[in-house]
Amino acid sequence: MTVHDIRSFNRFYTNVIGALDYSRHLYAPYTLTESRVLYELAHTEHVDAADLRTWLSLDAGYLSRILNKFEQAGLVERGSSDKDSRRRRITLTARGRGAAELLDERSRESVGTLLAGVPAGERERLGDALRTVRELLGDGRAARHPDNVLLREPGPGDLGWIVARNGAVYEAEFGWNTEYEGLVARIVADFAQDHDPHLERVWIAELDGRPVGCVMCVRDEAPGTARLRLLLVEPEARGLGIGDRLVRACADFARGVGYRELVLWTNDVLASARSIYLRHGFTLVGEKPHRSFGADLVGQDWKMVLHKSVD
């Protein structure tokens, strides 16, 4: 490998990217940088402007001008940060999310056209090669940086992944038997067969192109109540704040679509998850011993008030 090899690849890849963006179709009516900002806002729940500037390596003044433009166009809203009152939180409006979704759809179509020219049997090899480049030219730690975690909707195979990984992780860490995997399978099957996309949602946390976490928000039997289910973070991906982001995404979604309360059921042995719930404002409302999944457990009901009722 020589400097010439890398420069040659750079020229080749630049031409490939240029071919994807024919006549600036991909980003219109936005610039490339504006499109990057929209993408990050669409895939990160309630990001602070300071974090956004760091992630995208943008000049503060330049980013401020972009956000001002977006705010005037009704694409974003700004408010006080949850982390620091001196910071500004940036949130996409419904119109902004629609614009981001259009850009994402165009990108998917363009990349799909590119991949159509790659034989099906060679696509896995291409994916492995791309991951190898990232691993070798990265510093290792960068690949595990929180900024590289993407929260997205489930794609083909992801619901099956939720079932398989819940079964495997809980068996390995707590010795739970297949009774638990069966419960997860029923929950996922019910969602896949019949759910309201406006009121129910699944998030997959992705790191370096692989799913490493998940959570579900579904309607509860009680009116005006949503239920958080199946929060999971892979052991090797812990310590990156993924659990916090998944719970925050679930709570923000439930609040945004008008639920009054968000509830969940868990077990006392899941100490890390309970710490996350406490940080996000859940309160313990009940406990009951039970024997399930081949173990003696203490089930716990937790609740978060999203909107206070007005008498």
Stockholm file with secondary structure:
# STOCKHOLM 1.0

chainA/1-311         MTVHDIRSFNRFYTNVIGALDYSRHLYAPYTLTESRVLYELAHTEHVDAADLRTWLSLDAGYLSRILNKFEQAGLVERGSSDKDSRRRRITLTARGRGAAELLDERSRESVGTLLAGVPAGERERLGDALRTVRELLGDGRAARHPDNVLLREPGPGDLGWIVARNGAVYEAEFGWNTEYEGLVARIVADFAQDHDPHLERVWIAELDGRPVGCVMCVRDEAPGTARLRLLLVEPEARGLGIGDRLVRACADFARGVGYRELVLWTNDVLASARSIYLRHGFTLVGEKPHRSFGADLVGQDWKMVLHKSVD
#=GR chainA/1-311 SS CCHHHHHHHHHHHHHHHHHHTGGGTTTTTSCHHHHHHHHHHHHSTTEEHHHHHHHHTCCHHHHHHHHHHHHHTTSEEEEECSSCTTSEEEEECHHHHHHHHHHHHHHHHHHHHHHHTSCHHHHHHHHHHHHHHHHHHSCSTGGGCGGGEEEECCCTTHHHHHHHHHHHHHHHHHCCCHHHHHHHHHHHHHHHHSCCTTTCEEEEEEETTEEEEEEEEEECSSTTEEEEEEEEECGGGTTSSHHHHHHHHHHHHHHHTTCSEEEEEEETTCHHHHHHHHHTTCEEEEEEEEEETTEEEEEEEEEEESSCCCC
#=GC SS_cons         CCHHHHHHHHHHHHHHHHHHTGGGTTTTTSCHHHHHHHHHHHHSTTEEHHHHHHHHTCCHHHHHHHHHHHHHTTSEEEEECSSCTTSEEEEECHHHHHHHHHHHHHHHHHHHHHHHTSCHHHHHHHHHHHHHHHHHHSCSTGGGCGGGEEEECCCTTHHHHHHHHHHHHHHHHHCCCHHHHHHHHHHHHHHHHSCCTTTCEEEEEEETTEEEEEEEEEECSSTTEEEEEEEEECGGGTTSSHHHHHHHHHHHHHHHTTCSEEEEEEETTCHHHHHHHHHTTCEEEEEEEEEETTEEEEEEEEEEESSCCCC
//
